[in-house]
Amino acid sequence: MADNVLVPGKPRLGWLVDGDESTPHIAVMLEDTGQQIEVTVPTKGMFDREDPYGRWFSEGINFGDHPDRTKYAYRPPTNILVEDKDGPVVLVGCRSSGHWMNLTGPGQGKIVAGFAILGARHLNYSRINGLRAELPALAPWTGLRSVRTEPKTDGTGKAQRVEVSLDSPPAQALSRRMNLTLRPTWRTSYPDTVGTFAAHDVVELMTATKDPRPWEDHIDQLAAIRELLSLSAWKRFGFARLAVNRGDDPKRVLSGDAVGERWAEASTHRLPKHEDWSKTPQFLFSYADIGAVGVRRWIRIREHFQRGLRPLVGLTDQPSSYLEVKLVQSGIALEALGYQIAVDQGKVAPGKRLQQTYADAMRTILSDMAYVPLTDSEAWVARSTDHYRGTKHADNQVPDAVEAANTMRENLLIARFWLAGRLGVKRSTLASRLELDSMSNPYVARD
């Protein structure tokens, strides 16, 4: 039997199970288009009373035989199962996404799913017990290694063989929220080149709960760590693999006996995808700098300062945005951070943002920093204020493009170094990292 996987652009033909014993099984087409996970459902006709599926795609249509729309299902179930020769696939978070129908003849409807769980055996996956996610940036950020090589040489120093050991260190707890854990592991692959073997260091994020919890609760913890790494390196990171656990759907042998928990591979377009990088990312701060204590601080900071941090994360996910967008968005982030710090310090009353100017907010941040990565912070306050106003407000002078780019760069340096200090990174460490950070280099105009 072939592997039970979803390959973008390669549709699978299987049988639909909707959890309603009164409806017949029909053949449908399941496909990952590269943008979303879709199921194409054939229909006999919108008004064919023997077809229970046509009404799933009839939003906005009134039926003369059933005007109150309570007897039949007029939308697809939240969860469905599609099974073909390669195995079962449970689809979660399903919704109708258009239809192509004739009033009296066959047609088809489209269902879009949020998640596909490959190999799952029942439909109760709206809540889950755990997620495992491979975030490739975790390996260089944590420095955790499972793959080690040791050359063996002869008396002249010439290598005779290389021993490769695959041995994962213990998992490390990060947070009690959803029992978030770092799970070092490894995997192997066999590239197309004949005789080639590859071993890969992998560090997974894992959540685990005794009682099933909504997907969003698990995903939020994974997203928190991705955002932390993205802000540290100022680079968009994504996930490579996802697996899901539901306690009441264990692995079973042919006899039906359970033989262990099932971690089923999952596919989704709800999470950013990993994109290969040409060189190892450079982080402002690493796991060694902040440890699990720093991660727990980050989870609290992320919630408390969300109005300021969300715009920053948005910038890491949109690296090709216009300069004007980046400058204004960085200013919005800093203004929100400065306001919240001032509220926490009792300098500004909650809900009274106008008690503090933009420049005041910048100075509030500077006074809260363990290390300021600028030589003249007051000059930056003036530049940031002028360029923020000049870009945002039509009645202010537009800043020079190179100067605006450098102000945006300085804004982001301040925000990231402020965060690093809040996470517990030492002043001396931050000072040593400044020259290594890509944002330390000013933009210059080309001749």
N, C-alpha and C positions, 0 to 999 in steps of 0.2 A: 504494500500500500504506500502511496506517495505521502510525503510530509503534509501535515495539516497546517498550511500557511496561506496567508493572503499576499499575493504578489501583485503590486500595482500594475494595472493594465491587463491582467489576466483574469477574466471572469470565471466563476465556478457555477455550474448548474446543479441545483439540489432541490430538496423537498422542504417546504415551509411548514413549520409547526408553530401555531400561534397560542397554544395553551387552552384552546376552546375545543372540547371534544365534539361539539356539534358541527364544526366546520371541517371540510375535507382537506387532506393534504394536497397541495398543488406544487408543480415545479416552478421554481423561481431562479433568477440569476443574481448571484452575489458578486460584487466587484469592489475592489479598492481602486478608485480612479486616480489616486495620487493626491487628490484634494479632499475626498470624503469617502466614507464607506456606504455603498448603496445596495439596495435590493430592488430589483425590477419584478413587479408582480403582474402577471397577465390577468385581464378581466374579461368577462363575457359581455358585459354591457352595463352601463350605469343603472339602468332600470330593470335588469334581469333579476327577478326575485330568487332565482336559484343560485346566484353568485353572491356570497357574503362579503367578497373582497372589494367589489366596485364601490361600495358606500364608504370605504376607508378614505377615498380620495374625492369626496363629494362636498367639500366645504363650500358653503354659500348656496347650495342647491336645496330646494324644498321638494320633498317627495309627496305626491298626492296620496299614496297608500299609507303614509306614516308621517304626518306633518309635525308631530311633537318630538320626533327624533330620539325616542327613549327605548324603543324595542330592539333596534339593531345597533351594531358598533359602527360609528361614523368616523373613526380614526384608528390607525393601527395600534396594537398593544405596545406598551412601553418596551417590553422585552419579547423577542421572538427567537426561534432557533431554525437554522438552515443546516441540513445534513446532506452530504453527497458522498462520493466514493472515498474522499480523503478524510472524512470524519465530521463531527458536529461543530457548529459555530454558533454560539449564543451572541445575539446582538442586543445591546443595552442602550437605552435612551433613544428609542426609535420615534420618528415623526414622519408624517406625510410630506413629500417634497415635489408636488406637481403630478399631473396626469395627462395622458394622451388618450382620449376616449371618443368613440362615436356614440351618438345617442341610441343607436339600435344595434351596434355591432361590437366586435372585440376591441379591446384597447389595452392599456397598461398604465400602472401607477408606479411611482417611485417612492421608496422609503429610504431615509438617511438615518444611520445609527451613530451614536456617539462613541461606542466601544464595541469591539468584536473580541470575544473570548474563545480561543481556539481549543477545542477538546472538552469544553464544559458540557455537562450532562443534564442540567436542568435549568429552568428559567429564572430561578431566584437569585439573580445577580445584581439587583438594584442596590443592594447593600453587600459589602464584602468584608472579609476579615483581615485582608492584608494586600499590600502592593509591594512589588520589587521593581526597581527601576535602575537601569544602567545609565549613569551620567558620566561619560568619558572624562570630563574635566576633573572628576573627583580623584582619579589616580594621581595626577601631578599635584593637585592641591593638598591631598593628605600625605603623599609620599608612602602610602601603604603598598607593599609589594608581596605578590604571591609567586611571581616567576623569578627565579634566580639562575644565573649561568656561572659556571666555574671552569675555566680552561685548564686542561691537564697538559703539562709540558714535559719534554724529555730533559736530559742532562744539559743540552745546549740552549734550552729556553724555547725550543720550537714546539708549538702547540701540536699535540697528537690527537686530542679529542676534547670535546666540550661536554660537560655534564649539565643538564638542564633539570632543575627541580621545581615542581609545582606544589607549593605548600602554603595554604592560606593562613594568615594570622587570625586570632580570634575577632569576632564581631565586637564593635564598640558602640555602646549606647550613647545617643546624642540628646534625646529629650524624652520625657515621660508622655508628652503629647503624642498620642497614637503609637507610643513605643517606638519612636523614630530611631533607627539604628544604621550604622555604617557596616556593611558586610563585604569585606575583601574576599575575592574569589579569583578564578582564572577560567579561561576557555581556550580552546585550540581551534585552528582552522587549517584547511589544506588549500592554499591558493591554486590557481589554474596551472602554474608552472610545475611540471613534473618533478617529483622528488622534494618539493618544498613543504615544510611544516612550520606553522607559526603558533606561538604561545602568547597570550595576551593577558596583561594585568587588568583586572576589572575590580572596581569598587562600586557596589550597589548601595542604594538607599532602600530601606525596608521599613514598612509600617506593619503593625500586627495588633489586633484588638480581639478581646475575648468574644464580644458581641459584634455582629456585623454592623458596620457604619456606612453612611453614604459615601459614594465615590469622592465627592468634593472634599470631605474631611481628610481622606488619605492624600489626595492630590495636592491639597493646600500645603501639606508638610513637605512634599517633594518640591513644589514650586518655591518654597521658602529657601531651600538650600541652593537651588539653581540660581535664584536671584542673588543670594549672597556671593556665590562664585562669580557671577557676571559683573557685579559691582566691584569686586576685588580686582579682576583682570580687565575690566571695562571691555568686555567681549560677550557677544551673544553665544550662550551655550544651549545645548539641547540634549534630549534623551535618545539613546540608541535602542534600548529594549525595555519591554514592560511585561511583567507577569503578575497574575492575580490569584488570590487564594480565597476560597469559600469553604468554611469548615465542614459543611454538610455535603460537599461534593468531592470526596477523597478519590485517590487512585484505586481502581478495582481490577481484579483479575477476572478471567472468563467465568469463574464460579460466582462472581458477584461479591466476593469478600473484599473488604477494604485492606489495602496494603501500604497506606501512607498518605500524607497530605498531598493534594494536587496544587502545583503552581503552574497554572495554565498561561501560555503566552497570550498577550493581549495586543491588539492593534487599535490605534486611535490617531486622529488628527487634532485632538484637543490639546496636545502637549507639543512644544517646539521639538523639531527633529535635530539630531546631531548632524553637524556638518564638519567634515574632516578639516583639520588645520595643518598648515605647512610647517609650523614650528610650535614647540611647546609653549603654552600661554605663560606670560609673566604676571604673577599675582602680587598685589600690593601687600596682602597679608595671607598667610597660609593657615592650615589647620594646626600646625605646630605653634603658631603665634597665639591662637585664641583658644584652642582645645574645645572640648564639649561644653565647658562653661561659657565660652564665647558664643557658641552656637545657640545655647539657650538664651543668652542675652539678645542675640540677633532676633530670635523669634518674638521676644517681647518688644524689642525696638521696632520691628517691622509692623506690629500692630499699632503701637503707640504713635509712631511717626508716619503712618501710612499716607497721609496727605502729601508729605514731602518725598517719600521714598518711591511711591508708585510712578511719578513722572520720570524719576531717574532710571528705574527699571525699563520703562517704556522707551527711553532713549537707547538703552543697550539693545533692545529688540528691533529698533529702527535705525540702523547705522547710516542709512543713505538718506535720511531726512534732510530737508533744506537747512542751511545754517541758521536762518531766522527762526525756524521752528525749534532747533536745538537750543539757541540762546534764550528764547523766551521760556521754553520748558524748563531749562536749568534754573532760570530765575524764579519761576513758579515754585519749583522744588525747594530752593533755598529760602524763599519767603515763608513757605509753610513750615520748614524746619525751625527757622528763627522764631516764628510766632509760637510754636508749640513749646520750644525751650523757654521762652519768656513767660508763657502761662505756667509752666512747671516751676519756674523760679519766683512766681508771684509778681512779676513786673507788669504783666498785662492780664486784664480780666478775661476769662473765657468768653468768646463771642464778641470781643471788642478789638478786632484786628486793627482798626483805624487808630488805636492808641499807639501804634508802632509803625514807623515808616519803613520803607524797603531797606534804606541804609541802616536803620536801627536793627532790623532783623539780621543783616549781615554781620554787624558788630556783635550781636548776641551770640551768633554761631562762633565767631572768632574767640570770644571769651570762654567758650565751652570746649575748646579744642586742646588736646594733649600736645599737638605739634601743628604749627601753621606752616604749610609748604610754600609760602610766598615771602619775598624779602621786604616788600612794602605793602602791608595789608591794608592800610588806610587808602593808598592809591587804588588798590583793587576795589575797595568799597565804592569809591567815586566812579571808577570805570563801569563796574557792574550796574550801578544805579543808572548812570547816563545811558548806557547801551541797552539796558532793559527797557527804559522808557522810550528811547529812540526807535527801537524795533517794534514795540507794542503799540505805541500811540502815534497816530498820524500827524499830530501837531508838534512832534519833537524831531530834532535833527537825526537823520539816519546815520548810524556809525559806519566808518570805513570797514570794508569786508574783512581785511586781515586783522584789524583791531578787534572786531566783533568775534572773530574766530578765537583769538587769544583770550578774550574775556570769557567766552563759553568754556574754553579749556581750563581757565583758572577757577571758574565756578564749579566745574566737575571735580577738580583737584580738592577744593575746599570740602565739598560734600563727601567725597570718598575718604579723605583723611579724618574728617570729623567722625564718620562711621567707624573707621579703624580704631580711633581712640576710645570711642564708646564701647567697643568690643573688648578692650583691654590690651591692645597692642602697645608696647612700650614706646616712649618718645624716642629713645635712641634707635630703635628698630625702624620707626617711621622715617627718621632723618636719613638713615642709610638706604632706605628704599626709594627715596625721592628721585635720585639720578637714574635709577633703573626703570622708573615708571615712564611709559610712553607719553604721558601728558606733561612731563617736565620739559619737553622740547617745544619751544615757541614756534608758531607758524611765521613764515617770512614770505614776502612777495617775490615772485619770480621776475627776473629782468626781462 
